[in-house]
Amino acid sequence: MNRGILAIALFLALLNFAQAAELSITSVTIPTSVTQGGTFTITAYVNGDSIQDVTATISLPSGLSCTPTSSQSISLDNTTSGTGSASWSCSGDVAGSYSTQITVSVSGTSTSDSSTVLDSEQTGLSVLSPASIVISGSLAASSISTSGSTTLSIVVNNAGDVSTTVSITPSISGVSFSPTSYTGISVEGSSLVTKTFTVSSSTAATYSITTTVVSADAGTSTTTNSLTVTAVSSTTTPTATPSTTTSGQTGNTNTQNTAPSPPATQYIPPQTTPTLAAIQTPTPKTGPKVITDAPSPTPIPYKEEAISQIAAAEKEIADAKSKSLETAQAEKQLETAKAQQTAGNYQQSLNSAKRAREIIAQALKDASATLAPELQIAGPRGLNWTLIAAIILVVTGAVLSYIKFANMERMKIHHRREMEEKEQKTEEEESEKPEGKTEKSKSKGKVKGEIDLVE
């Protein structure tokens, strides 16, 4: 009877030992990207066996936020075995890449031995900056005649990460545009699109053309360009055509001038205004010609600063490439800045160049954050352990050499003392034998030789 109970108890113990507790995260669901300020959900699925009191926590980088912030319990299907899940509601507060920067952890207690069982998994996503539209416009010619035309070019730059769709419409009373507008134009993130219009007018005047770009995601932007339209001038040359009529009397002829025929129209090109540099003062009869100096040109706002920022961005992108950093977005922004500079939109060019430099700065910051753990593994505060080991070996070798030298010196001193004691003993023995003077001298010389040999 006792043996049967003992066997059953042993069997149950082995069974409990064989059923070791298990807890693991089978998967974590999260979107690949979200727009800055948008919300998303993270869900962790777990599987457990012989486990109880299962809880889940989440660790986030700066720039993301989730609720709940504290740990949450996970209930398995069969109390201590089966599957369960935990979810967090999150938002992307700061644009950037957060790949592998989110850590989901679970823990539980074994039902067999009350030990703690742990598991964790890393995940992440990208938070994209919203679409941000910057536009610029330029005219191929700022002055045309009523019989001519020019081209209006509109550049739409999306400085954000998220693509958007825009419509482009120029307008001003008295001016015709072909086409009248563009709709449904897609502009990818960190890229630009250029559209052109043919502009003409039959009425001479100076017009301020306003072009409006509308984006459902980025709002409305406008740009203005000035166009001068001049009239086509003409001159009239009247021509009299004589007519001959004959009266009833033979030989009487009257000549009358009929109304002049319609004048021929001749084209006279519009008069151009000479530049200040070409205006000359009247030439004195007794002196050389005097030419007035043209006034200094008015500085163009933002031009010099835009050129400086573009040059700095080019240098920083080159440095980032040498460090194998991602520079594609920064290069797109730099191309946009150059295009805007060419079109004469220096303020927008300045903003695009600054954006390119900001992207490179963020890339360098992310690279430094990635490199920091490696430096910590190499040693606290970046110490060079190879150099320290070499110094330790050199110092150790020096100490051992000194110890060896000191031991040899002690051995010499000890041996010298033994020789001196031996010599003294020999002298005392010889002093007791008067007849042994010669042998005493020989013995003394022999001991002295041994001492010299030791030294």
WOPEJO-V113818 format. One record per residue. N is the residue number from 0. RES is the residue in one letter. OMEGA is omega in whole degrees, -180 to 180 (* if undefined). Layout:
BEGIN
n & res & omega
N & RES & OMEGA
N & RES & OMEGA
END
This chain:
BEGIN
n & res & omega
0 & M & -180
1 & N & 180
2 & R & 179
3 & G & 179
4 & I & 179
5 & L & 180
6 & A & 179
7 & I & 179
8 & A & 179
9 & L & 180
10 & F & 180
11 & L & 178
12 & A & 178
13 & L & 180
14 & L & 178
15 & N & 179
16 & F & -178
17 & A & -179
18 & Q & 179
19 & A & -179
20 & A & 179
21 & E & 176
22 & L & -178
23 & S & 173
24 & I & -177
25 & T & 178
26 & S & 175
27 & V & 179
28 & T & -179
29 & I & 178
30 & P & 180
31 & T & -180
32 & S & 178
33 & V & 178
34 & T & 180
35 & Q & -177
36 & G & 180
37 & G & -179
38 & T & 178
39 & F & -177
40 & T & 173
41 & I & 179
42 & T & 178
43 & A & 178
44 & Y & -176
45 & V & 177
46 & N & -178
47 & G & 177
48 & D & -178
49 & S & -175
50 & I & 178
51 & Q & 179
52 & D & -178
53 & V & 177
54 & T & -180
55 & A & 176
56 & T & 180
57 & I & 178
58 & S & -173
59 & L & 172
60 & P & 175
61 & S & -177
62 & G & 176
63 & L & 176
64 & S & -178
65 & C & 173
66 & T & -1
67 & P & 179
68 & T & 180
69 & S & 180
70 & S & 178
71 & Q & -177
72 & S & 178
73 & I & 178
74 & S & 178
75 & L & -176
76 & D & -175
77 & N & 176
78 & T & -178
79 & T & 180
80 & S & 178
81 & G & -175
82 & T & 177
83 & G & -178
84 & S & 175
85 & A & -177
86 & S & 177
87 & W & 174
88 & S & -171
89 & C & 176
90 & S & 177
91 & G & -174
92 & D & -176
93 & V & -180
94 & A & 179
95 & G & 178
96 & S & -180
97 & Y & -179
98 & S & 179
99 & T & -179
100 & Q & 177
101 & I & -179
102 & T & 175
103 & V & -178
104 & S & 175
105 & V & 177
106 & S & 179
107 & G & -179
108 & T & 179
109 & S & 178
110 & T & -177
111 & S & -176
112 & D & 178
113 & S & 177
114 & S & -179
115 & T & 179
116 & V & -174
117 & L & 170
118 & D & 179
119 & S & 179
120 & E & 180
121 & Q & 178
122 & T & -180
123 & G & 180
124 & L & 176
125 & S & 174
126 & V & -174
127 & L & 176
128 & S & -177
129 & P & 179
130 & A & 180
131 & S & -173
132 & I & 173
133 & V & -176
134 & I & 175
135 & S & 180
136 & G & 178
137 & S & 178
138 & L & 177
139 & A & 175
140 & A & -178
141 & S & 179
142 & S & 178
143 & I & 174
144 & S & -179
145 & T & 178
146 & S & -177
147 & G & 180
148 & S & 177
149 & T & -177
150 & T & 175
151 & L & 179
152 & S & 179
153 & I & 178
154 & V & 179
155 & V & -178
156 & N & 176
157 & N & -177
158 & A & 179
159 & G & 179
160 & D & -175
161 & V & 179
162 & S & -180
163 & T & 178
164 & T & -175
165 & V & 168
166 & S & -176
167 & I & -177
168 & T & 172
169 & P & -179
170 & S & 169
171 & I & -179
172 & S & 178
173 & G & -179
174 & V & 179
175 & S & 180
176 & F & 176
177 & S & -4
178 & P & -178
179 & T & 179
180 & S & 171
181 & Y & 177
182 & T & 177
183 & G & -180
184 & I & -180
185 & S & 178
186 & V & -179
187 & E & 177
188 & G & 180
189 & S & 178
190 & S & -179
191 & L & 179
192 & V & 179
193 & T & 177
194 & K & -177
195 & T & 177
196 & F & 171
197 & T & -172
198 & V & 177
199 & S & 178
200 & S & 179
201 & S & -179
202 & T & -180
203 & A & 178
204 & A & 173
205 & T & -173
206 & Y & 174
207 & S & -175
208 & I & 178
209 & T & 178
210 & T & -178
211 & T & 176
212 & V & -177
213 & V & 176
214 & S & 179
215 & A & -177
216 & D & -172
217 & A & 177
218 & G & -174
219 & T & 177
220 & S & 179
221 & T & 173
222 & T & -174
223 & T & 177
224 & N & -177
225 & S & 180
226 & L & 177
227 & T & 179
228 & V & -180
229 & T & -179
230 & A & 175
231 & V & -178
232 & S & 178
233 & S & 176
234 & T & -177
235 & T & 178
236 & T & -178
237 & P & -180
238 & T & -180
239 & A & 180
240 & T & -179
241 & P & 176
242 & S & -177
243 & T & 177
244 & T & -178
245 & T & 180
246 & S & -179
247 & G & -179
248 & Q & -179
249 & T & 176
250 & G & 178
251 & N & -178
252 & T & 178
253 & N & 179
254 & T & 180
255 & Q & 176
256 & N & 176
257 & T & 180
258 & A & -178
259 & P & 178
260 & S & -179
261 & P & -177
262 & P & 174
263 & A & -178
264 & T & 178
265 & Q & -180
266 & Y & 175
267 & I & -177
268 & P & 179
269 & P & -178
270 & Q & 179
271 & T & 180
272 & T & -179
273 & P & 178
274 & T & -179
275 & L & -177
276 & A & -176
277 & A & -180
278 & I & -180
279 & Q & 174
280 & T & 179
281 & P & -178
282 & T & 177
283 & P & -179
284 & K & -175
285 & T & -177
286 & G & -180
287 & P & 178
288 & K & 178
289 & V & -178
290 & I & -180
291 & T & 178
292 & D & 176
293 & A & 180
294 & P & 179
295 & S & -179
296 & P & 178
297 & T & -180
298 & P & 179
299 & I & -178
300 & P & 174
301 & Y & -174
302 & K & -177
303 & E & -180
304 & E & 179
305 & A & 179
306 & I & 179
307 & S & -180
308 & Q & 178
309 & I & 179
310 & A & 179
311 & A & 179
312 & A & 178
313 & E & -180
314 & K & -178
315 & E & 177
316 & I & 178
317 & A & 178
318 & D & -180
319 & A & 177
320 & K & 179
321 & S & 178
322 & K & 177
323 & S & 178
324 & L & 179
325 & E & -176
326 & T & -173
327 & A & -178
328 & Q & 179
329 & A & 180
330 & E & 177
331 & K & 178
332 & Q & 179
333 & L & 177
334 & E & 178
335 & T & 179
336 & A & -180
337 & K & 179
338 & A & 179
339 & Q & 177
340 & Q & 179
341 & T & 180
342 & A & 179
343 & G & 179
344 & N & -170
345 & Y & 179
346 & Q & 177
347 & Q & 176
348 & S & 178
349 & L & -180
350 & N & 180
351 & S & 178
352 & A & 178
353 & K & 178
354 & R & 178
355 & A & 180
356 & R & 177
357 & E & 179
358 & I & 179
359 & I & 179
360 & A & 179
361 & Q & 179
362 & A & 178
363 & L & 179
364 & K & 179
365 & D & 179
366 & A & 179
367 & S & 179
368 & A & 179
369 & T & -177
370 & L & -175
371 & A & 179
372 & P & 179
373 & E & 178
374 & L & 179
375 & Q & 178
376 & I & -179
377 & A & 180
378 & G & -180
379 & P & 178
380 & R & 174
381 & G & -179
382 & L & 178
383 & N & -176
384 & W & 178
385 & T & 179
386 & L & 180
387 & I & 179
388 & A & 179
389 & A & 179
390 & I & 180
391 & I & 179
392 & L & -179
393 & V & -180
394 & V & 179
395 & T & 179
396 & G & 180
397 & A & 180
398 & V & 180
399 & L & 178
400 & S & 179
401 & Y & 179
402 & I & 180
403 & K & 180
404 & F & 180
405 & A & 179
406 & N & 179
407 & M & 179
408 & E & 178
409 & R & 178
410 & M & 179
411 & K & -179
412 & I & -179
413 & H & -179
414 & H & 179
415 & R & 179
416 & R & 178
417 & E & 180
418 & M & 180
419 & E & 178
420 & E & 179
421 & K & 179
422 & E & 180
423 & Q & 180
424 & K & -180
425 & T & 179
426 & E & 179
427 & E & 179
428 & E & -178
429 & E & -180
430 & S & 178
431 & E & 180
432 & K & -178
433 & P & -176
434 & E & -177
435 & G & -178
436 & K & -178
437 & T & 179
438 & E & 178
439 & K & -180
440 & S & 180
441 & K & 180
442 & S & 179
443 & K & 179
444 & G & 179
445 & K & 179
446 & V & 178
447 & K & 178
448 & G & 178
449 & E & 178
450 & I & -180
451 & D & -180
452 & L & 178
453 & V & 179
454 & E & *
END
